[in-house]
Amino acid sequence: MVRNYFWKSNRQSWLQDAMKYAILAVVEGSMTYDTPSSHYEVPRLSLQDRKKNVIEGTLNAQQCGLRDKTP
């Protein structure tokens, strides 16, 4: 059994809250994909995928910190 395992990659090393704020910035239209990706230190392609899922409705908007669009 390995006791001192060393991770070889840094995949998903970003914070969920950072991704929420980045999605919020892109959905509101205040920033493009590149700006929140570098500002919040989240992968640009993951940001694009999550934003697309929020728009299509496959990802819950409340999970991403967004308000529902229904009045």
C-alpha positions in Angstrom: 0.0 0.0 0.0 1.3 3.4 -1.0 1.5 5.7 2.0 3.1 8.8 0.5 1.3 9.2 -2.8 2.3 12.3 -4.8 -0.3 13.6 -7.3 1.2 13.9 -10.7 -1.3 16.4 -12.1 -3.2 19.5 -10.9 -6.6 18.7 -12.4 -9.5 20.2 -10.7 -7.3 22.2 -8.4 -9.7 25.2 -8.7 -12.3 26.1 -6.1 -16.0 25.6 -6.6 -16.7 29.2 -5.5 -14.3 30.5 -8.0 -16.1 28.6 -10.8 -19.5 30.0 -9.5 -18.2 33.6 -9.7 -16.6 33.0 -13.1 -19.9 31.5 -14.5 -21.8 34.5 -13.0 -19.5 37.0 -14.7 -19.9 35.2 -18.1 -23.7 34.7 -17.9 -24.2 38.4 -16.9 -22.1 39.4 -19.9 -19.7 41.6 -18.0 -16.7 39.5 -19.1 -15.7 37.1 -21.9 -14.3 33.6 -21.2 -10.6 34.6 -21.0 -10.9 37.3 -18.4 -12.7 35.3 -15.6 -10.7 32.3 -16.5 -7.4 34.0 -15.6 -8.9 36.2 -12.8 -10.5 33.3 -10.9 -7.9 30.8 -12.0 -10.3 28.3 -13.5 -9.8 26.4 -16.8 -11.4 28.2 -19.7 -12.8 25.0 -21.3 -14.4 23.9 -18.1 -15.9 27.4 -17.7 -17.4 27.1 -21.2 -18.8 23.7 -20.6 -20.4 24.7 -17.3 -21.9 27.9 -18.7 -23.3 25.9 -21.6 -24.9 23.4 -19.2 -26.5 26.3 -17.2 -28.0 27.8 -20.3 -29.3 24.4 -21.6 -30.7 23.6 -18.1 -28.7 20.5 -17.5 -26.9 22.1 -14.6 -28.9 23.7 -11.8 -28.5 27.5 -11.9 -28.8 27.7 -8.1 -25.8 25.3 -7.8 -23.7 27.8 -9.6 -24.9 30.7 -7.5 -27.2 32.1 -10.1 -30.8 33.3 -9.6 -33.6 31.5 -11.4 -34.8 33.3 -14.5 -38.5 32.7 -13.6 -40.2 35.8 -12.1 
